[in-house]
């Protein structure tokens, strides 16, 4: 097998090789699965659409959750990775935040 492997947890591989469960899956096989899924779904292959796009979408959808929990859920070791690489700005959430904004004068702080 060439290249890096998918994480090893405990006593078995998260994604074992189909014909050799004692070994990890190759890096190439999930890409083949992805491309087959795109074809079966009738989607056009797009640059940037892949497993990382799913992680970006997950990180963005879950951004209201505590960062420590999101790290655990998504398997990120460093929360800065989520903030720098995965989460994207969400126009609907930004509009809602501005609509719910409480000026300091109104709430009696100033």
MOPAC internal coordinates of N, CA, C and O (Angstrom, degrees):
PM7 1SCF
backbone

  N    0.0000 0     0.00 0     0.00 0    0    0    0
  C    1.4498 1     0.00 0     0.00 0    1    0    0
  C    1.5201 1   108.60 1     0.00 0    2    1    0
  O    1.2310 1   120.70 1   -40.87 1    3    2    1
  N    1.3302 1   116.26 1   139.13 1    3    2    1
  C    1.4609 1   119.76 1  -179.01 1    5    3    2
  C    1.5152 1   111.16 1  -106.11 1    6    5    3
  O    1.2310 1   120.72 1   -23.50 1    7    6    5
  N    1.3222 1   116.23 1   156.50 1    7    6    5
  C    1.4581 1   120.93 1   173.97 1    9    7    6
  C    1.5127 1   113.73 1    77.17 1   10    9    7
  O    1.2310 1   121.56 1    10.49 1   11   10    9
  N    1.3188 1   114.61 1  -169.51 1   11   10    9
  C    1.4747 1   120.97 1  -178.93 1   13   11   10
  C    1.5217 1   110.67 1   -76.60 1   14   13   11
  O    1.2310 1   121.47 1   -12.37 1   15   14   13
  N    1.3164 1   114.79 1   167.63 1   15   14   13
  C    1.4619 1   120.40 1   179.19 1   17   15   14
  C    1.5187 1   109.86 1  -120.70 1   18   17   15
  O    1.2310 1   120.85 1   -15.67 1   19   18   17
  N    1.3141 1   115.98 1   164.33 1   19   18   17
  C    1.4528 1   122.64 1   176.10 1   21   19   18
  C    1.5288 1   108.37 1   -74.94 1   22   21   19
  O    1.2310 1   119.92 1   -27.41 1   23   22   21
  N    1.3207 1   117.75 1   152.59 1   23   22   21
  C    1.4706 1   123.48 1  -174.74 1   25   23   22
  C    1.5146 1   114.56 1   -49.72 1   26   25   23
  O    1.2310 1   121.91 1   -33.79 1   27   26   25
  N    1.2951 1   113.95 1   146.21 1   27   26   25
  C    1.4452 1   122.07 1   174.06 1   29   27   26
  C    1.5222 1   108.04 1  -105.51 1   30   29   27
  O    1.2310 1   119.88 1   -52.38 1   31   30   29
  N    1.3220 1   117.83 1   127.62 1   31   30   29
  C    1.4745 1   122.48 1   179.86 1   33   31   30
  C    1.5194 1   108.87 1  -127.62 1   34   33   31
  O    1.2310 1   120.82 1   -52.70 1   35   34   33
  N    1.3128 1   116.04 1   127.30 1   35   34   33
  C    1.4575 1   119.00 1   176.41 1   37   35   34
  C    1.5145 1   112.11 1    64.07 1   38   37   35
  O    1.2310 1   120.60 1    50.58 1   39   38   37
  N    1.3200 1   116.46 1  -129.42 1   39   38   37
  C    1.4563 1   120.28 1  -174.43 1   41   39   38
  C    1.5239 1   113.73 1  -106.66 1   42   41   39
  O    1.2310 1   119.41 1  -174.83 1   43   42   41
  N    1.3058 1   118.72 1     5.17 1   43   42   41
  C    1.4630 1   119.37 1   178.87 1   45   43   42
  C    1.5244 1   109.82 1  -144.43 1   46   45   43
  O    1.2310 1   121.09 1   -21.09 1   47   46   45
  N    1.3185 1   115.52 1   158.91 1   47   46   45
  C    1.4577 1   120.88 1   179.70 1   49   47   46
  C    1.5223 1   109.80 1   -75.89 1   50   49   47
  O    1.2310 1   120.47 1   -37.34 1   51   50   49
  N    1.3313 1   116.70 1   142.66 1   51   50   49
  C    1.4702 1   120.86 1   175.83 1   53   51   50
  C    1.5201 1   109.17 1   -63.35 1   54   53   51
  O    1.2310 1   120.86 1   135.87 1   55   54   53
  N    1.3220 1   115.97 1   -44.13 1   55   54   53
  C    1.4635 1   121.83 1   176.06 1   57   55   54
  C    1.5277 1   108.68 1  -123.12 1   58   57   55
  O    1.2310 1   120.56 1   -90.91 1   59   58   57
  N    1.3354 1   116.54 1    89.09 1   59   58   57
  C    1.4664 1   118.69 1  -179.37 1   61   59   58
  C    1.5279 1   111.47 1   -73.85 1   62   61   59
  O    1.2310 1   120.98 1   -24.80 1   63   62   61
  N    1.3007 1   115.73 1   155.20 1   63   62   61
  C    1.4632 1   120.73 1   175.33 1   65   63   62
  C    1.5265 1   108.45 1   -62.45 1   66   65   63
  O    1.2310 1   119.93 1   -45.36 1   67   66   65
  N    1.3297 1   117.74 1   134.64 1   67   66   65
  C    1.4726 1   120.31 1  -176.22 1   69   67   66
  C    1.5235 1   114.54 1   -55.02 1   70   69   67
  O    1.2310 1   119.77 1   140.84 1   71   70   69
  N    1.3306 1   118.04 1   -39.16 1   71   70   69
  C    1.4601 1   119.97 1  -177.15 1   73   71   70
  C    1.5245 1   113.03 1   -99.50 1   74   73   71
  O    1.2310 1   120.27 1   172.62 1   75   74   73
  N    1.3412 1   117.09 1    -7.38 1   75   74   73
  C    1.4705 1   121.06 1  -179.10 1   77   75   74
  C    1.5207 1   108.29 1  -143.29 1   78   77   75
  O    1.2310 1   119.81 1   -99.67 1   79   78   77
  N    1.3449 1   117.97 1    80.33 1   79   78   77
  C    1.4637 1   121.74 1  -176.00 1   81   79   78
  C    1.5234 1   115.19 1   -58.92 1   82   81   79
  O    1.2310 1   120.20 1   163.91 1   83   82   81
  N    1.3241 1   117.22 1   -16.09 1   83   82   81
  C    1.4614 1   119.47 1   178.57 1   85   83   82
  C    1.5330 1   111.57 1   -78.99 1   86   85   83
  O    1.2310 1   120.52 1   173.21 1   87   86   85
  N    1.3301 1   116.62 1    -6.79 1   87   86   85
  C    1.4619 1   121.67 1   179.12 1   89   87   86
  C    1.5206 1   110.15 1  -118.64 1   90   89   87
  O    1.2310 1   120.36 1   -24.30 1   91   90   89
  N    1.3330 1   116.92 1   155.70 1   91   90   89
  C    1.4704 1   119.20 1   178.79 1   93   91   90
  C    1.5282 1   111.64 1   -76.24 1   94   93   91
  O    1.2310 1   121.24 1   -21.70 1   95   94   93
  N    1.2914 1   115.24 1   158.30 1   95   94   93
  C    1.4560 1   121.81 1   176.29 1   97   95   94
  C    1.5347 1   109.31 1   -64.53 1   98   97   95
  O    1.2310 1   120.11 1   -29.85 1   99   98   97
  N    1.3049 1   117.39 1   150.15 1   99   98   97
  C    1.4655 1   120.63 1   176.79 1  101   99   98
  C    1.5263 1   109.17 1   -73.83 1  102  101   99
  O    1.2310 1   120.21 1   -20.75 1  103  102  101
  N    1.3036 1   117.21 1   159.25 1  103  102  101
  C    1.4726 1   121.23 1   177.54 1  105  103  102
  C    1.5261 1   111.13 1   -67.80 1  106  105  103
  O    1.2310 1   120.39 1   153.41 1  107  106  105
  N    1.3253 1   116.86 1   -26.59 1  107  106  105
  C    1.4600 1   121.19 1  -174.91 1  109  107  106
  C    1.5284 1   112.89 1   -76.26 1  110  109  107
  O    1.2310 1   120.13 1   147.42 1  111  110  109
  N    1.3346 1   117.36 1   -32.58 1  111  110  109
  C    1.4643 1   120.08 1  -174.59 1  113  111  110
  C    1.5297 1   113.70 1   -63.46 1  114  113  111
  O    1.2310 1   118.51 1   134.14 1  115  114  113
  N    1.3429 1   120.44 1   -45.86 1  115  114  113
  C    1.4667 1   118.36 1   177.10 1  117  115  114
  C    1.5344 1   113.03 1   -60.25 1  118  117  115
  O    1.2310 1   120.40 1   147.67 1  119  118  117
  N    1.3220 1   116.84 1   -32.33 1  119  118  117
  C    1.4658 1   120.02 1   177.60 1  121  119  118
  C    1.5260 1   109.46 1   -66.53 1  122  121  119
  O    1.2310 1   120.82 1   138.59 1  123  122  121
  N    1.3328 1   116.04 1   -41.41 1  123  122  121
  C    1.4676 1   119.63 1   176.52 1  125  123  122
  C    1.5296 1   110.48 1   -61.75 1  126  125  123
  O    1.2310 1   120.61 1   136.95 1  127  126  125
  N    1.3464 1   116.45 1   -43.05 1  127  126  125
  C    1.4703 1   120.56 1   178.26 1  129  127  126
  C    1.5301 1   110.17 1   -60.55 1  130  129  127
  O    1.2310 1   121.09 1   135.34 1  131  130  129
  N    1.3278 1   115.52 1   -44.66 1  131  130  129
  C    1.4790 1   119.98 1  -179.63 1  133  131  130
  C    1.5263 1   110.02 1   -59.33 1  134  133  131
  O    1.2310 1   120.52 1   130.10 1  135  134  133
  N    1.3325 1   116.62 1   -49.90 1  135  134  133
  C    1.4693 1   120.45 1  -178.23 1  137  135  134
  C    1.5205 1   111.81 1   -62.08 1  138  137  135
  O    1.2310 1   120.31 1   142.30 1  139  138  137
  N    1.3140 1   117.01 1   -37.70 1  139  138  137
  C    1.4691 1   120.90 1   177.45 1  141  139  138
  C    1.5336 1   109.94 1   -65.48 1  142  141  139
  O    1.2310 1   120.49 1   138.01 1  143  142  141
  N    1.3437 1   116.67 1   -41.99 1  143  142  141
  C    1.4612 1   120.72 1   177.68 1  145  143  142
  C    1.5229 1   112.40 1   -62.34 1  146  145  143
  O    1.2310 1   120.50 1   138.91 1  147  146  145
  N    1.3226 1   116.66 1   -41.09 1  147  146  145
  C    1.4679 1   121.36 1   177.48 1  149  147  146
  C    1.5246 1   109.83 1   -60.28 1  150  149  147
  O    1.2310 1   121.31 1   134.85 1  151  150  149
  N    1.3383 1   115.10 1   -45.15 1  151  150  149
  C    1.4712 1   120.14 1  -179.82 1  153  151  150
  C    1.5306 1   111.03 1   -64.88 1  154  153  151
  O    1.2310 1   120.12 1   133.32 1  155  154  153
  N    1.3366 1   117.37 1   -46.68 1  155  154  153
  C    1.4662 1   121.05 1   179.94 1  157  155  154
  C    1.5303 1   112.35 1   -62.59 1  158  157  155
  O    1.2310 1   120.86 1   147.27 1  159  158  157
  N    1.3412 1   115.96 1   -32.73 1  159  158  157
  C    1.4649 1   120.56 1   179.56 1  161  159  158
  C    1.5297 1   111.85 1   -79.71 1  162  161  159
  O    1.2310 1   120.46 1   172.20 1  163  162  161
  N    1.3236 1   116.72 1    -7.80 1  163  162  161
  C    1.4578 1   120.02 1  -179.51 1  165  163  162
  C    1.5198 1   113.15 1    73.12 1  166  165  163
  O    1.2310 1   120.37 1  -154.23 1  167  166  165
  N    1.3218 1   116.90 1    25.77 1  167  166  165
  C    1.4645 1   121.13 1   179.77 1  169  167  166
  C    1.5202 1   110.47 1   -91.83 1  170  169  167
  O    1.2310 1   121.38 1   -28.26 1  171  170  169
  N    1.3169 1   114.96 1   151.74 1  171  170  169
  C    1.4583 1   119.20 1   173.59 1  173  171  170
  C    1.5238 1   108.15 1   -80.67 1  174  173  171
  O    1.2310 1   120.23 1   -45.16 1  175  174  173
  N    1.3173 1   117.17 1   134.84 1  175  174  173
  C    1.4715 1   118.14 1   175.00 1  177  175  174
  C    1.5244 1   109.28 1   -62.60 1  178  177  175
  O    1.2310 1   120.29 1   -49.57 1  179  178  177
  N    1.3127 1   117.05 1   130.43 1  179  178  177
  C    1.4573 1   122.11 1   179.71 1  181  179  178
  C    1.5188 1   109.79 1  -123.98 1  182  181  179
  O    1.2310 1   121.15 1   -40.59 1  183  182  181
  N    1.3111 1   115.40 1   139.41 1  183  182  181
  C    1.4665 1   120.30 1   175.60 1  185  183  182
  C    1.5284 1   107.84 1   -63.43 1  186  185  183
  O    1.2310 1   120.68 1   -47.28 1  187  186  185
  N    1.3220 1   116.30 1   132.72 1  187  186  185
  C    1.4573 1   120.69 1   179.62 1  189  187  186
  C    1.5191 1   114.39 1    92.25 1  190  189  187
  O    1.2310 1   120.27 1   170.74 1  191  190  189
  N    1.3343 1   117.09 1    -9.26 1  191  190  189
  C    1.4632 1   119.33 1   176.82 1  193  191  190
  C    1.5172 1   107.75 1   -93.53 1  194  193  191
  O    1.2310 1   120.85 1   -59.39 1  195  194  193
  N    1.3184 1   115.97 1   120.61 1  195  194  193
  C    1.4623 1   121.18 1  -178.84 1  197  195  194
  C    1.5058 1   108.90 1  -179.21 1  198  197  195
  O    1.2310 1   120.62 1    17.02 1  199  198  197
  N    1.3168 1   116.43 1  -162.98 1  199  198  197
  C    1.4547 1   120.53 1  -177.52 1  201  199  198
  C    1.5280 1   111.94 1   -60.79 1  202  201  199
  O    1.2310 1   120.23 1   142.21 1  203  202  201
  N    1.3270 1   117.17 1   -37.79 1  203  202  201
  C    1.4636 1   118.84 1   179.96 1  205  203  202
  C    1.5224 1   111.35 1   -66.49 1  206  205  203
  O    1.2310 1   120.07 1   148.92 1  207  206  205
  N    1.3305 1   117.47 1   -31.08 1  207  206  205
  C    1.4680 1   118.94 1   177.24 1  209  207  206
  C    1.5270 1   110.07 1   -66.22 1  210  209  207
  O    1.2310 1   120.01 1   147.69 1  211  210  209
  N    1.3254 1   117.58 1   -32.31 1  211  210  209
  C    1.4662 1   120.62 1   175.79 1  213  211  210
  C    1.5256 1   110.32 1   -67.03 1  214  213  211
  O    1.2310 1   120.63 1   140.06 1  215  214  213
  N    1.3263 1   116.40 1   -39.94 1  215  214  213
  C    1.4667 1   120.00 1   178.70 1  217  215  214
  C    1.5272 1   110.64 1   -66.86 1  218  217  215
  O    1.2310 1   120.20 1   139.80 1  219  218  217
  N    1.3346 1   117.22 1   -40.20 1  219  218  217
  C    1.4709 1   120.14 1   177.22 1  221  219  218
  C    1.5220 1   110.60 1   -62.68 1  222  221  219
  O    1.2310 1   120.68 1   136.01 1  223  222  221
  N    1.3225 1   116.30 1   -43.99 1  223  222  221
  C    1.4570 1   120.52 1   179.38 1  225  223  222
  C    1.5338 1   110.49 1   -62.73 1  226  225  223
  O    1.2310 1   120.16 1   135.09 1  227  226  225
  N    1.3291 1   117.31 1   -44.91 1  227  226  225
  C    1.4569 1   122.08 1   178.79 1  229  227  226
  C    1.5306 1   110.53 1   -59.52 1  230  229  227
  O    1.2310 1   120.48 1   131.81 1  231  230  229
  N    1.3284 1   116.69 1   -48.19 1  231  230  229
  C    1.4728 1   120.72 1  -178.55 1  233  231  230
  C    1.5277 1   111.07 1   -62.20 1  234  233  231
  O    1.2310 1   120.36 1   142.58 1  235  234  233
  N    1.3153 1   116.92 1   -37.42 1  235  234  233
  C    1.4649 1   120.40 1  -179.95 1  237  235  234
  C    1.5256 1   110.84 1   -72.21 1  238  237  235
  O    1.2310 1   120.25 1   135.56 1  239  238  237
  N    1.3341 1   117.12 1   -44.44 1  239  238  237
  C    1.4661 1   120.51 1   179.03 1  241  239  238
  C    1.5234 1   112.04 1   -62.04 1  242  241  239
  O    1.2310 1   120.21 1   148.30 1  243  242  241
  N    1.3215 1   117.20 1   -31.70 1  243  242  241
  C    1.4653 1   121.75 1  -174.47 1  245  243  242
  C    1.5247 1   112.95 1   -98.62 1  246  245  243
  O    1.2310 1   119.73 1  -166.70 1  247  246  245
  N    1.3301 1   118.11 1    13.30 1  247  246  245
  C    1.4582 1   118.94 1  -172.89 1  249  247  246
  C    1.5149 1   115.05 1   -68.60 1  250  249  247
  O    1.2310 1   119.61 1   168.83 1  251  250  249
  N    1.3175 1   118.36 1   -11.17 1  251  250  249
  C    1.4647 1   119.40 1   176.14 1  253  251  250
  C    1.5314 1   111.76 1   -83.68 1  254  253  251
  O    1.2310 1   120.62 1   171.45 1  255  254  253
  N    1.3212 1   116.43 1    -8.55 1  255  254  253
  C    1.4676 1   120.81 1   178.87 1  257  255  254
  C    1.5310 1   109.69 1   -82.99 1  258  257  255
  O    1.2310 1   119.92 1   -24.62 1  259  258  257
  N    1.3293 1   117.76 1   155.38 1  259  258  257
  C    1.4617 1   119.44 1   177.18 1  261  259  258
  C    1.5333 1   110.95 1   -55.61 1  262  261  259
  O    1.2310 1   121.14 1   -42.55 1  263  262  261
  N    1.3234 1   115.42 1   137.45 1  263  262  261
  C    1.4571 1   121.40 1  -175.60 1  265  263  262
  C    1.5283 1   112.33 1   -58.21 1  266  265  263
  O    1.2310 1   120.31 1   141.81 1  267  266  265
  N    1.3125 1   117.02 1   -38.19 1  267  266  265
  C    1.4707 1   120.51 1   179.41 1  269  267  266
  C    1.5350 1   110.36 1   -63.13 1  270  269  267
  O    1.2310 1   120.38 1   138.95 1  271  270  269
  N    1.3243 1   116.88 1   -41.05 1  271  270  269
  C    1.4647 1   120.50 1   177.81 1  273  271  270
  C    1.5212 1   110.81 1   -66.58 1  274  273  271
  O    1.2310 1   120.40 1   138.07 1  275  274  273
  N    1.3254 1   116.85 1   -41.93 1  275  274  273
  C    1.4616 1   120.72 1   179.62 1  277  275  274
  C    1.5233 1   110.50 1   -62.28 1  278  277  275
  O    1.2310 1   120.00 1   138.74 1  279  278  277
  N    1.3296 1   117.61 1   -41.26 1  279  278  277
  C    1.4723 1   120.91 1   176.53 1  281  279  278
  C    1.5226 1   110.22 1   -56.83 1  282  281  279
  O    1.2310 1   120.82 1   133.38 1  283  282  281
  N    1.3180 1   116.04 1   -46.62 1  283  282  281
  C    1.4618 1   120.50 1  -178.66 1  285  283  282
  C    1.5280 1   110.81 1   -65.02 1  286  285  283
  O    1.2310 1   120.30 1   134.62 1  287  286  285
  N    1.3175 1   117.03 1   -45.38 1  287  286  285
  C    1.4668 1   121.12 1  -178.51 1  289  287  286
  C    1.5240 1   112.43 1   -62.85 1  290  289  287
  O    1.2310 1   120.65 1   140.38 1  291  290  289
  N    1.3277 1   116.37 1   -39.62 1  291  290  289
  C    1.4632 1   120.21 1  -175.45 1  293  291  290
  C    1.5082 1   114.88 1   -96.21 1  294  293  291
  O    1.2310 1   120.37 1   176.32 1  295  294  293
  N    1.3370 1   116.90 1    -3.68 1  295  294  293
  C    1.4505 1   119.58 1   178.28 1  297  295  294
  C    1.5209 1   114.44 1    78.58 1  298  297  295
  O    1.2310 1   119.94 1  -157.74 1  299  298  297
  N    1.3309 1   117.73 1    22.26 1  299  298  297
  C    1.4601 1   120.82 1   177.84 1  301  299  298
  C    1.5274 1   109.20 1   -88.39 1  302  301  299
  O    1.2310 1   120.28 1   -46.17 1  303  302  301
  N    1.3183 1   117.07 1   133.83 1  303  302  301
  C    1.4638 1   121.06 1   178.49 1  305  303  302
  C    1.5235 1   110.73 1   -83.57 1  306  305  303
  O    1.2310 1   120.39 1   145.64 1  307  306  305
  N    1.3200 1   116.85 1   -34.36 1  307  306  305
  C    1.4611 1   121.66 1  -174.78 1  309  307  306
  C    1.5315 1   109.66 1  -118.25 1  310  309  307
  O    1.2310 1   119.67 1   -60.81 1  311  310  309
  N    1.3374 1   118.24 1   119.19 1  311  310  309
  C    1.4625 1   120.19 1  -179.43 1  313  311  310
  C    1.5303 1   113.08 1   -60.77 1  314  313  311
  O    1.2310 1   120.16 1   155.20 1  315  314  313
  N    1.3283 1   117.30 1   -24.80 1  315  314  313
  C    1.4674 1   119.29 1   178.15 1  317  315  314
  C    1.5259 1   111.60 1   -63.94 1  318  317  315
  O    1.2310 1   120.20 1   151.15 1  319  318  317
  N    1.3223 1   117.22 1   -28.85 1  319  318  317
  C    1.4636 1   120.71 1   177.37 1  321  319  318
  C    1.5211 1   110.18 1   -61.61 1  322  321  319
  O    1.2310 1   120.47 1   137.63 1  323  322  321
  N    1.3236 1   116.71 1   -42.37 1  323  322  321
  C    1.4605 1   121.00 1   178.74 1  325  323  322
  C    1.5228 1   109.81 1   -62.32 1  326  325  323
  O    1.2310 1   121.01 1   131.76 1  327  326  325
  N    1.3235 1   115.68 1   -48.24 1  327  326  325
  C    1.4644 1   120.41 1  -175.83 1  329  327  326
  C    1.5259 1   112.06 1   -67.63 1  330  329  327
  O    1.2310 1   119.91 1   141.53 1  331  330  329
  N    1.3192 1   117.77 1   -38.47 1  331  330  329
  C    1.4659 1   121.14 1  -176.10 1  333  331  330
  C    1.5239 1   113.31 1   -83.96 1  334  333  331
  O    1.2310 1   120.08 1   144.85 1  335  334  333
  N    1.3340 1   117.45 1   -35.15 1  335  334  333
  C    1.4631 1   120.16 1  -168.67 1  337  335  334
  C    1.5231 1   116.01 1  -115.57 1  338  337  335
  O    1.2310 1   120.00 1   154.41 1  339  338  337
  N    1.3193 1   117.60 1   -25.59 1  339  338  337
  C    1.4565 1   118.63 1  -168.77 1  341  339  338
  C    1.5223 1   115.15 1  -110.62 1  342  341  339
  O    1.2310 1   119.72 1   132.95 1  343  342  341
  N    1.3190 1   118.15 1   -47.05 1  343  342  341
  C    1.4613 1   118.55 1  -176.96 1  345  343  342
  C    1.5281 1   110.50 1   -75.89 1  346  345  343
  O    1.2310 1   121.58 1   -37.61 1  347  346  345
  N    1.3262 1   114.57 1   142.39 1  347  346  345
  C    1.4571 1   120.21 1   177.01 1  349  347  346
  C    1.5242 1   108.67 1  -121.18 1  350  349  347
  O    1.2310 1   121.24 1   -21.45 1  351  350  349
  N    1.3191 1   115.22 1   158.55 1  351  350  349
  C    1.4584 1   119.96 1   176.78 1  353  351  350
  C    1.5287 1   108.62 1   -66.45 1  354  353  351
  O    1.2310 1   120.79 1   -34.81 1  355  354  353
  N    1.3100 1   116.10 1   145.19 1  355  354  353
  C    1.4568 1   122.36 1  -177.33 1  357  355  354
  C    1.5272 1   107.93 1  -123.89 1  358  357  355
  O    1.2310 1   120.54 1   -69.43 1  359  358  357
  N    1.3224 1   116.58 1   110.57 1  359  358  357
  C    1.4598 1   121.15 1  -174.63 1  361  359  358
  C    1.5240 1   112.68 1   -57.24 1  362  361  359
  O    1.2310 1   119.70 1   137.24 1  363  362  361
  N    1.3143 1   118.17 1   -42.76 1  363  362  361
  C    1.4754 1   120.50 1  -179.96 1  365  363  362
  C    1.5266 1   111.28 1   -61.47 1  366  365  363
  O    1.2310 1   120.38 1   137.30 1  367  366  365
  N    1.3256 1   116.88 1   -42.70 1  367  366  365
  C    1.4662 1   120.12 1   179.85 1  369  367  366
  C    1.5204 1   111.29 1   -69.12 1  370  369  367
  O    1.2310 1   120.31 1   144.16 1  371  370  369
  N    1.3280 1   117.01 1   -35.84 1  371  370  369
  C    1.4641 1   119.47 1   178.15 1  373  371  370
  C    1.5269 1   110.37 1   -66.57 1  374  373  371
  O    1.2310 1   120.54 1   138.51 1  375  374  373
  N    1.3382 1   116.57 1   -41.49 1  375  374  373
  C    1.4768 1   120.04 1   177.92 1  377  375  374
  C    1.5325 1   110.67 1   -63.21 1  378  377  375
  O    1.2310 1   120.67 1   137.19 1  379  378  377
  N    1.3455 1   116.33 1   -42.81 1  379  378  377
  C    1.4639 1   120.06 1   179.06 1  381  379  378
  C    1.5294 1   110.58 1   -63.65 1  382  381  379
  O    1.2310 1   120.42 1   140.07 1  383  382  381
  N    1.3299 1   116.79 1   -39.93 1  383  382  381
  C    1.4652 1   120.42 1   178.97 1  385  383  382
  C    1.5259 1   110.43 1   -62.35 1  386  385  383
  O    1.2310 1   120.28 1   137.54 1  387  386  385
  N    1.3209 1   117.08 1   -42.46 1  387  386  385
  C    1.4659 1   120.05 1   179.33 1  389  387  386
  C    1.5289 1   110.96 1   -68.21 1  390  389  387
  O    1.2310 1   120.35 1   142.84 1  391  390  389
  N    1.3309 1   116.93 1   -37.16 1  391  390  389
  C    1.4667 1   120.27 1   179.24 1  393  391  390
  C    1.5319 1   110.89 1   -66.96 1  394  393  391
  O    1.2310 1   120.07 1   149.30 1  395  394  393
  N    1.3225 1   117.46 1   -30.70 1  395  394  393
  C    1.4625 1   121.61 1  -178.53 1  397  395  394
  C    1.5313 1   113.06 1   -93.77 1  398  397  395
  O    1.2310 1   120.83 1  -178.47 1  399  398  397
  N    1.3076 1   116.03 1     1.53 1  399  398  397
  C    1.4671 1   120.85 1  -178.21 1  401  399  398
  C    1.5164 1   110.66 1   -60.78 1  402  401  399
  O    1.2310 1   120.82 1   -44.74 1  403  402  401
  N    1.3095 1   116.05 1   135.26 1  403  402  401
  C    1.4530 1   122.01 1   178.32 1  405  403  402
  C    1.5265 1   108.63 1  -111.08 1  406  405  403
  O    1.2310 1   119.16 1   -74.79 1  407  406  405
  N    1.3178 1   119.21 1   105.21 1  407  406  405
  C    1.4672 1   120.16 1   177.55 1  409  407  406
  C    1.5371 1   109.32 1   -57.07 1  410  409  407
  O    1.2310 1   120.96 1   -37.33 1  411  410  409
  N    1.3282 1   115.76 1   142.67 1  411  410  409
  C    1.4620 1   120.43 1  -176.25 1  413  411  410
  C    1.5193 1   112.80 1   -58.92 1  414  413  411
  O    1.2310 1   119.90 1   145.92 1  415  414  413
  N    1.3272 1   117.79 1   -34.08 1  415  414  413
  C    1.4702 1   120.29 1   178.30 1  417  415  414
  C    1.5110 1   111.56 1   -62.11 1  418  417  415
  O    1.2310 1   120.19 1   140.09 1  419  418  417
  N    1.3407 1   117.24 1   -39.91 1  419  418  417
  C    1.4523 1   121.02 1  -176.57 1  421  419  418
  C    1.5240 1   112.54 1   -68.88 1  422  421  419
  O    1.2310 1   119.90 1   147.23 1  423  422  421
  N    1.2945 1   117.80 1   -32.77 1  423  422  421
  C    1.4627 1   119.70 1  -178.05 1  425  423  422
  C    1.5306 1   111.79 1   -94.06 1  426  425  423
  O    1.2310 1   120.26 1  -174.65 1  427  426  425
  N    1.3036 1   117.11 1     5.35 1  427  426  425
  C    1.4544 1   121.81 1   172.71 1  429  427  426
  C    1.5136 1   115.81 1    81.29 1  430  429  427
  O    1.2310 1   119.48 1  -162.30 1  431  430  429
  N    1.3234 1   118.60 1    17.70 1  431  430  429
  C    1.4591 1   120.08 1   179.27 1  433  431  430
  C    1.5283 1   110.65 1   -81.74 1  434  433  431
  O    1.2310 1   120.51 1   144.74 1  435  434  433
  N    1.3126 1   116.64 1   -35.26 1  435  434  433
  C    1.4761 1   120.43 1   179.26 1  437  435  434
  C    1.5208 1   108.38 1  -110.76 1  438  437  435
  O    1.2310 1   120.10 1   180.00 1  439  438  437

